Amino acid sequence: MKVYGDYTQEELNRQYNQAALVPDFSDYIEQNRERSKSVRKDIPCKLDIPYGPSLDERLDIFPTKAHEAPILIYHHGGAWCRGNNKGSSYIAESCVSKGVNLVIPGFSLAPKVTLDEIVRQNHAAIVWSYHHAKDFGGNSNRIYVGGHSSGGHLAAMMLVTDWSGEYGLPENLIKGAVCLSGMYDLEPVRLSHRNEYLFLDERSANRNSPILYIPEYKLPIVIGYGDGEHDEFKRQSDSFAAAWEAAGHPMTKIIMKNQNHFEVEREWAKKDSPIMKRLWAMLGLDE
């Protein structure tokens, strides 16, 4: 019996199970954590700054020395249910050296909170960053977002947010995004085993599907994934890229050769990777 597209329940569950293709994925995560610990020792940073009332609403800032430099807000992955912002500190190596302020929000995870609340907390981190940009040498008019996997989904949700209506901030608060290996239509996610902890219904899945809310004003985006990823993750990115481009927005799609889901994330730490070169160009730092 098909539950989504041509997938049976077992097949769909496998498409949203990274361990099916990368059984040693926990090794990647642990290596990222260790590298992040070293980066926090080597690069000046401001850790665990509150941006909201809950204990989980804390963010880390890796400021660059440049005055009024652009701000990249990085949303960490982990299937919305694991990991934290401390595991992504390692990407500061590329950003800070290039003259970019890096902000990495921490947030509550499922099933402790709903996906709606996870998105709300990430909204709050961006609002805080906008109002406090000058405190860490950032430019509130040069805010960009990025993320990988479920963090790619969250970055896309930030990109399609109605900042003027919901928060009274500039409509074009975010100037662009890099979304890697993300999920942008949550209907198949709702029908997969991931809903055992997300508890999405049709309305909440639609509400948190950025592909349904592409804004009218022009926003550049870089969408990427590895050729060693699940077919569903490739389809999700291809569909989002096509929809973004069809709406008339600048869009660059990059497919990384011979890379699995977890190798793709490490592109953020490579200053000269194709992904980061596109980000620098977007930020006007490609000289």
ChimeraX attribute file (.defattr): number of C-alpha atoms within 10 A of each C-alpha:
attribute: neighborCount
match mode: 1-to-1
recipient: residues
	/A:1	8
	/A:2	11
	/A:3	14
	/A:4	15
	/A:5	8
	/A:6	10
	/A:7	15
	/A:8	14
	/A:9	16
	/A:10	13
	/A:11	15
	/A:12	21
	/A:13	18
	/A:14	18
	/A:15	22
	/A:16	20
	/A:17	17
	/A:18	18
	/A:19	12
	/A:20	13
	/A:21	15
	/A:22	16
	/A:23	10
	/A:24	11
	/A:25	16
	/A:26	12
	/A:27	12
	/A:28	14
	/A:29	16
	/A:30	12
	/A:31	12
	/A:32	19
	/A:33	20
	/A:34	14
	/A:35	16
	/A:36	21
	/A:37	16
	/A:38	12
	/A:39	19
	/A:40	19
	/A:41	9
	/A:42	10
	/A:43	17
	/A:44	13
	/A:45	18
	/A:46	14
	/A:47	15
	/A:48	18
	/A:49	13
	/A:50	17
	/A:51	21
	/A:52	16
	/A:53	9
	/A:54	11
	/A:55	12
	/A:56	17
	/A:57	19
	/A:58	21
	/A:59	23
	/A:60	20
	/A:61	23
	/A:62	25
	/A:63	25
	/A:64	25
	/A:65	16
	/A:66	15
	/A:67	15
	/A:68	19
	/A:69	25
	/A:70	24
	/A:71	31
	/A:72	26
	/A:73	25
	/A:74	29
	/A:75	28
	/A:76	30
	/A:77	24
	/A:78	14
	/A:79	21
	/A:80	25
	/A:81	18
	/A:82	12
	/A:83	17
	/A:84	20
	/A:85	21
	/A:86	21
	/A:87	20
	/A:88	25
	/A:89	28
	/A:90	22
	/A:91	24
	/A:92	26
	/A:93	20
	/A:94	18
	/A:95	23
	/A:96	19
	/A:97	15
	/A:98	17
	/A:99	19
	/A:100	26
	/A:101	28
	/A:102	27
	/A:103	26
	/A:104	29
	/A:105	28
	/A:106	27
	/A:107	26
	/A:108	23
	/A:109	21
	/A:110	17
	/A:111	15
	/A:112	12
	/A:113	15
	/A:114	18
	/A:115	24
	/A:116	14
	/A:117	15
	/A:118	19
	/A:119	19
	/A:120	14
	/A:121	23
	/A:122	26
	/A:123	19
	/A:124	17
	/A:125	23
	/A:126	21
	/A:127	18
	/A:128	15
	/A:129	25
	/A:130	20
	/A:131	11
	/A:132	14
	/A:133	21
	/A:134	14
	/A:135	9
	/A:136	19
	/A:137	19
	/A:138	26
	/A:139	19
	/A:140	20
	/A:141	17
	/A:142	18
	/A:143	24
	/A:144	26
	/A:145	27
	/A:146	28
	/A:147	25
	/A:148	29
	/A:149	25
	/A:150	22
	/A:151	24
	/A:152	28
	/A:153	31
	/A:154	31
	/A:155	30
	/A:156	31
	/A:157	23
	/A:158	24
	/A:159	26
	/A:160	19
	/A:161	20
	/A:162	17
	/A:163	18
	/A:164	12
	/A:165	10
	/A:166	9
	/A:167	13
	/A:168	9
	/A:169	14
	/A:170	12
	/A:171	16
	/A:172	19
	/A:173	21
	/A:174	25
	/A:175	18
	/A:176	25
	/A:177	27
	/A:178	28
	/A:179	30
	/A:180	32
	/A:181	29
	/A:182	27
	/A:183	30
	/A:184	27
	/A:185	21
	/A:186	21
	/A:187	19
	/A:188	22
	/A:189	20
	/A:190	19
	/A:191	19
	/A:192	22
	/A:193	18
	/A:194	18
	/A:195	14
	/A:196	12
	/A:197	16
	/A:198	23
	/A:199	14
	/A:200	22
	/A:201	13
	/A:202	11
	/A:203	10
	/A:204	17
	/A:205	21
	/A:206	18
	/A:207	17
	/A:208	22
	/A:209	21
	/A:210	24
	/A:211	23
	/A:212	14
	/A:213	16
	/A:214	20
	/A:215	18
	/A:216	10
	/A:217	10
	/A:218	15
	/A:219	19
	/A:220	18
	/A:221	27
	/A:222	21
	/A:223	23
	/A:224	25
	/A:225	30
	/A:226	22
	/A:227	17
	/A:228	19
	/A:229	21
	/A:230	20
	/A:231	11
	/A:232	15
	/A:233	22
	/A:234	19
	/A:235	13
	/A:236	19
	/A:237	24
	/A:238	16
	/A:239	15
	/A:240	21
	/A:241	22
	/A:242	13
	/A:243	16
	/A:244	22
	/A:245	15
	/A:246	11
	/A:247	13
	/A:248	13
	/A:249	18
	/A:250	15
	/A:251	19
	/A:252	16
	/A:253	18
	/A:254	15
	/A:255	19
	/A:256	19
	/A:257	11
	/A:258	11
	/A:259	15
	/A:260	20
	/A:261	23
	/A:262	21
	/A:263	15
	/A:264	24
	/A:265	23
	/A:266	16
	/A:267	18
	/A:268	26
	/A:269	17
	/A:270	15
	/A:271	18
	/A:272	13
	/A:273	14
	/A:274	15
	/A:275	25
	/A:276	20
	/A:277	15
	/A:278	19
	/A:279	23
	/A:280	18
	/A:281	11
	/A:282	18
	/A:283	19
	/A:284	10
	/A:285	14
	/A:286	12
	/A:287	5
